[in-house]
Amino acid sequence: NENGLTADPATWVGNNFISVKQLTPEGLQLLFSVAKEMKALVRASGGDDRLKHKVLANVFYEASTRTSCSFQAAMLRLGGSVVCVNESSSSVKKGETLGDTIRCLECYADVTVLRHPVKGSALEAAEATSKPVLSAGDGVGEHPSQALLDTFTIDDEFSDSGGMEGKTVVLLGDLKHGRTVHSLAKLLARSGVAGISLRYCSPDVLRMPDDVKEEVAKYGLPQEEFTDLRAALDGADCLYVTRVQKERFESEEAYDKVKDVYIVDNDVMKSAKDTCKILHPLPRVGEIKEEVDSDPRAAYFRQMENGMFVRMALLSLVLGKAR
């Protein structure tokens, strides 16, 4: 249901979260405010028991460390429990459909987190169950909770200068296959925050898909395309770096041609503003040199921690325990 998640917490309870299109600008602000409360809660006491006796089914048909662990940690910090299903241990090997797997899991769990390699599978799962399904990424489709933590991080990093308002954000790398950048561009566009502009920097063969650009254009955000990183960085407030996704390429040769086109190192950082923040959904495979980690502008590990706060907020909202 597009625009179904609003500033009213009741609109979240028992609902799925499978696309950023479900969020209204006010709904996004509600999630941000609950995530800030979660951050303060974890800093003060590590968590609480609001989700005691609630069970999360963490269903991952595709490898994941960060997303899987942060959903688990989020549930545990709020007093809930987790059952994990991965592709190698599931009855999918025996030919079970996704719908049946999800229907069976709802017998044991209150909420399901799903990652799946096939685009559209999150919606298929949501239609199979009456309990909330949260998408943790489906193929080259969307990765909506990642977009939440990314926008939350941009807002948080610039909390003393208007949050996301008026910021120029560069999306760098594999913009064709990267579901994180697809979801992030759409969510920044839908956020209702004034003055955001987007720059897409990629090799020609990995450009941002037209459907994403058209979606962003509906909201009137300026969009520019670059192949030169330093030109894209000029005057930018935020650089969102992504890896070139080897697993999405047809051949090793095609991957090798583009894998090292952009490397962010200390030298590149000299071209960036003093206030520019560097984000990356991780894992990285060489596109940000480790020498950059000690630069105060490197926000990607803070971004990972924010992922847990945002997912704590998401779980508490859909399970009706946010306030």
C-alpha positions as CSV (number, residue, x, y, z in Angstrom):
1,N,0.0,0.0,0.0
2,E,1.8,3.1,-1.3
3,N,2.0,5.9,1.3
4,G,0.4,3.7,3.9
5,L,3.0,4.2,6.6
6,T,2.4,7.7,8.1
7,A,3.1,9.7,11.2
8,D,0.4,7.7,13.0
9,P,2.0,4.7,14.7
10,A,-1.2,2.7,14.2
11,T,-0.5,2.6,10.4
12,W,2.6,0.6,11.1
13,V,1.2,-2.0,13.4
14,G,1.0,-5.5,11.7
15,N,2.1,-4.0,8.4
16,N,4.7,-5.2,5.9
17,F,7.6,-3.1,4.9
18,I,8.8,-4.1,1.5
19,S,9.2,-0.8,-0.4
20,V,10.2,2.8,0.4
21,K,7.1,3.7,-1.6
22,Q,5.0,2.8,1.5
23,L,6.5,5.8,3.4
24,T,5.0,9.3,3.6
25,P,7.4,12.1,4.5
26,E,5.8,12.2,7.9
27,G,6.1,8.4,8.3
28,L,9.8,8.7,7.6
29,Q,10.1,11.4,10.3
30,L,8.3,9.1,12.8
31,L,10.7,6.3,12.1
32,F,13.7,8.8,12.5
33,S,12.3,9.9,15.9
34,V,11.8,6.3,17.1
35,A,15.3,5.4,15.9
36,K,16.8,8.3,17.8
37,E,15.0,7.1,21.0
38,M,16.5,3.6,20.3
39,K,19.9,5.1,20.0
40,A,19.5,6.9,23.4
41,L,18.1,3.7,24.9
42,V,21.0,1.6,23.8
43,R,23.5,4.2,25.0
44,A,21.8,4.5,28.4
45,S,20.9,0.9,29.2
46,G,21.6,-1.4,26.3
47,G,17.9,-2.0,25.5
48,D,14.6,-3.0,27.2
49,D,12.0,-5.7,27.2
50,R,9.2,-4.3,25.1
51,L,9.4,-7.2,22.6
52,K,9.7,-10.0,25.3
53,H,8.0,-13.2,24.1
54,K,7.9,-11.9,20.5
55,V,9.8,-14.0,17.9
56,L,11.4,-12.9,14.7
57,A,12.0,-15.4,11.9
58,N,15.1,-14.3,10.1
59,V,14.9,-15.9,6.6
60,F,17.9,-15.4,4.4
61,Y,18.1,-17.1,1.0
62,E,21.2,-15.0,0.1
63,A,24.4,-14.5,2.1
64,S,24.3,-11.6,4.5
65,T,26.3,-10.7,7.6
66,R,25.4,-7.1,8.4
67,T,21.7,-7.1,7.7
68,S,21.0,-10.5,9.3
69,C,23.0,-9.7,12.4
70,S,21.6,-6.2,12.8
71,F,18.0,-7.4,12.7
72,Q,18.9,-10.2,15.2
73,A,20.7,-7.7,17.5
74,A,17.8,-5.3,17.2
75,M,15.3,-8.0,18.2
76,L,17.5,-9.2,21.1
77,R,18.1,-5.7,22.5
78,L,14.3,-5.2,22.8
79,G,13.9,-8.5,24.7
80,G,12.7,-10.6,21.7
81,S,13.9,-13.9,20.4
82,V,15.1,-15.0,16.9
83,V,14.8,-18.1,14.8
84,C,17.1,-18.2,11.8
85,V,16.5,-19.9,8.5
86,N,19.1,-19.9,5.8
87,E,18.9,-21.3,2.3
88,S,21.3,-24.2,2.9
89,S,19.3,-25.5,5.8
90,S,15.7,-25.0,4.5
91,S,13.2,-27.2,2.8
92,V,13.6,-25.1,-0.4
93,K,16.2,-27.8,-1.2
94,K,13.3,-30.2,-1.2
95,G,11.3,-28.0,-3.6
96,E,9.1,-26.1,-1.1
97,T,7.7,-22.8,-2.4
98,L,8.5,-19.5,-0.7
99,G,4.8,-19.0,0.1
100,D,4.7,-22.3,2.0
101,T,7.9,-21.6,3.9
102,I,6.6,-18.3,5.0
103,R,3.2,-19.7,6.0
104,C,4.8,-22.3,8.1
105,L,7.1,-19.8,9.8
106,E,4.2,-17.6,10.8
107,C,3.0,-20.5,13.0
108,Y,6.1,-19.9,15.2
109,A,7.0,-16.2,14.7
110,D,5.4,-12.8,15.0
111,V,7.4,-11.1,12.3
112,T,9.5,-12.3,9.4
113,V,12.6,-10.7,7.8
114,L,13.3,-12.0,4.3
115,R,16.2,-11.7,2.0
116,H,15.8,-13.4,-1.4
117,P,17.8,-13.3,-4.7
118,V,14.6,-12.9,-6.8
119,K,13.1,-9.4,-7.4
120,G,9.5,-9.4,-6.2
121,S,9.9,-12.2,-3.7
122,A,9.3,-9.9,-0.7
123,L,5.8,-9.0,-2.1
124,E,5.1,-12.7,-2.8
125,A,6.0,-13.6,0.8
126,A,3.9,-10.7,2.2
127,E,0.9,-12.0,0.3
128,A,1.3,-15.5,1.8
129,T,1.0,-14.4,5.4
130,S,-1.1,-12.2,7.7
131,K,1.9,-11.3,9.9
132,P,4.4,-8.5,9.1
133,V,7.1,-9.2,6.5
134,L,10.1,-6.9,6.4
135,S,12.2,-7.0,3.2
136,A,15.9,-7.3,3.8
137,G,16.5,-7.1,0.0
138,D,15.2,-8.9,-3.0
139,G,17.6,-9.4,-5.9
140,V,18.3,-6.2,-7.8
141,G,14.9,-4.8,-6.5
142,E,14.9,-2.8,-3.3
143,H,16.6,-2.9,0.1
144,P,14.2,-0.7,2.0
145,S,15.6,-1.0,5.5
146,Q,19.1,-0.1,4.2
147,A,17.6,3.0,2.6
148,L,16.1,3.9,6.0
149,L,19.4,3.6,7.8
150,D,21.2,5.5,5.0
151,T,18.8,8.5,5.1
152,F,18.8,8.4,8.9
153,T,22.7,8.5,8.8
154,I,22.7,11.5,6.4
155,D,20.2,13.2,8.6
156,D,22.1,12.4,11.8
157,E,25.6,13.3,10.5
158,F,24.3,16.7,9.5
159,S,22.1,17.2,12.6
160,D,23.8,20.5,13.4
161,S,23.3,21.8,9.9
162,G,19.7,21.1,8.9
163,G,19.9,17.3,8.4
164,M,19.2,16.2,4.9
165,E,17.9,19.6,3.8
166,G,19.8,21.3,0.9
167,K,22.4,18.5,0.7
168,T,24.0,17.3,-2.5
169,V,24.5,13.5,-2.4
170,V,26.8,11.6,-4.8
171,L,25.9,8.0,-5.5
172,L,29.0,6.2,-6.7
173,G,29.8,2.8,-8.3
174,D,27.6,0.1,-9.6
175,L,24.3,2.1,-9.9
176,K,22.8,-0.5,-12.4
177,H,22.7,-3.5,-10.0
178,G,22.9,-1.8,-6.6
179,R,19.6,-2.2,-4.9
180,T,20.9,0.1,-2.1
181,V,21.3,3.0,-4.4
182,H,17.9,2.4,-6.1
183,S,16.1,2.5,-2.7
184,L,18.2,5.4,-1.4
185,A,17.5,7.6,-4.5
186,K,13.8,6.9,-4.3
187,L,13.6,7.6,-0.5
188,L,15.6,10.8,-0.7
189,A,13.2,11.9,-3.4
190,R,10.1,11.0,-1.4
191,S,11.4,12.4,1.8
192,G,9.7,15.7,1.4
193,V,13.0,17.4,2.6
194,A,13.7,20.6,0.6
195,G,16.7,21.2,-1.6
196,I,18.2,17.7,-1.9
197,S,20.1,17.1,-5.2
198,L,21.5,13.8,-6.5
199,R,24.6,13.1,-8.6
200,Y,25.1,9.7,-10.1
201,C,28.8,8.7,-10.8
202,S,29.4,5.4,-12.5
203,P,31.0,3.8,-15.6
204,D,28.7,4.1,-18.6
205,V,27.8,0.4,-18.4
206,L,26.7,0.7,-14.8
207,R,24.5,3.8,-15.0
208,M,21.4,4.4,-12.8
209,P,18.4,2.7,-14.4
210,D,15.9,5.0,-16.2
211,D,13.0,3.8,-14.0
212,V,14.8,5.1,-10.9
213,K,15.6,8.4,-12.5
214,E,12.0,8.8,-13.6
215,E,10.7,8.1,-10.1
216,V,13.1,10.7,-8.7
217,A,12.2,13.2,-11.4
218,K,8.5,13.0,-10.3
219,Y,9.5,14.8,-7.1
220,G,11.5,17.5,-8.9
221,L,14.9,16.6,-7.5
222,P,17.9,17.8,-9.7
223,Q,19.8,14.8,-11.0
224,E,23.2,14.9,-12.8
225,E,25.3,12.1,-14.2
226,F,29.1,11.9,-14.1
227,T,31.8,9.4,-15.0
228,D,34.6,11.5,-13.3
229,L,34.7,11.1,-9.5
230,R,36.5,14.3,-8.7
231,A,34.0,16.3,-10.8
232,A,31.1,14.7,-9.0
233,L,32.7,15.3,-5.6
234,D,33.1,19.0,-6.2
235,G,31.0,20.8,-3.6
236,A,29.1,17.6,-2.6
237,D,28.0,17.1,1.0
238,C,27.8,13.3,1.0
239,L,29.5,10.6,-1.0
240,Y,27.7,7.2,-1.0
241,V,30.1,4.6,-2.2
242,T,29.0,1.1,-3.4
243,R,31.0,-1.9,-4.5
244,V,30.8,-3.3,-8.1
245,Q,28.8,-6.4,-7.5
246,K,30.7,-9.3,-9.0
247,E,27.8,-11.7,-8.4
248,R,25.5,-9.8,-10.8
249,F,27.9,-9.9,-13.8
250,E,27.6,-12.4,-16.7
251,S,31.4,-12.9,-16.9
252,E,34.6,-12.4,-15.0
253,E,35.9,-10.3,-17.9
254,A,33.0,-7.9,-17.8
255,Y,33.5,-7.5,-14.0
256,D,37.3,-7.0,-14.3
257,K,36.8,-4.1,-16.7
258,V,35.0,-2.0,-14.2
259,K,35.8,-3.3,-10.7
260,D,38.6,-0.8,-9.9
261,V,37.3,2.3,-11.8
262,Y,36.7,4.3,-8.6
263,I,38.9,4.0,-5.5
264,V,38.4,6.4,-2.7
265,D,41.7,7.1,-0.9
266,N,43.2,10.0,1.0
267,D,44.2,11.6,-2.2
268,V,40.6,11.6,-3.5
269,M,39.4,12.9,-0.1
270,K,41.5,16.0,-0.7
271,S,39.0,16.9,-3.4
272,A,36.1,16.6,-0.9
273,K,34.7,19.3,1.3
274,D,35.8,19.3,4.9
275,T,32.2,18.7,5.9
276,C,31.6,15.9,3.3
277,K,30.5,12.6,4.8
278,I,31.4,9.2,3.3
279,L,28.9,6.4,3.5
280,H,29.1,2.8,2.2
281,P,26.5,0.0,2.8
282,L,29.4,-2.5,3.2
283,P,30.9,-5.0,2.5
284,R,33.7,-3.1,0.7
285,V,36.1,-4.9,-1.6
286,G,38.8,-2.2,-2.1
287,E,36.7,0.7,-3.3
288,I,37.4,2.7,-0.1
289,K,41.0,2.3,1.1
290,E,41.4,1.5,4.8
291,E,43.6,4.6,5.2
292,V,40.3,6.6,4.9
293,D,38.8,4.9,8.0
294,S,40.6,7.4,10.4
295,D,39.2,10.4,8.5
296,P,36.5,12.0,10.6
297,R,34.4,12.3,7.4
298,A,34.2,8.5,7.1
299,A,30.8,7.7,8.5
300,Y,30.3,4.1,7.3
301,F,30.9,2.4,10.7
302,R,28.5,4.8,12.4
303,Q,26.1,4.0,9.6
304,M,26.3,0.3,10.4
305,E,25.5,1.0,14.1
306,N,22.6,3.2,13.0
307,G,21.3,0.2,11.1
308,M,20.6,-1.5,14.4
309,F,18.8,1.5,15.8
310,V,16.6,1.9,12.7
311,R,15.7,-1.8,12.7
312,M,14.9,-1.6,16.4
313,A,12.5,1.2,15.5
314,L,11.1,-0.8,12.6
315,L,10.4,-3.9,14.7
316,S,8.9,-2.0,17.5
317,L,6.6,0.0,15.2
318,V,5.3,-3.1,13.3
319,L,4.8,-5.0,16.5
320,G,3.0,-2.1,18.1
321,K,5.5,-1.4,20.8
322,A,7.1,1.9,19.7
323,R,5.7,4.2,22.3
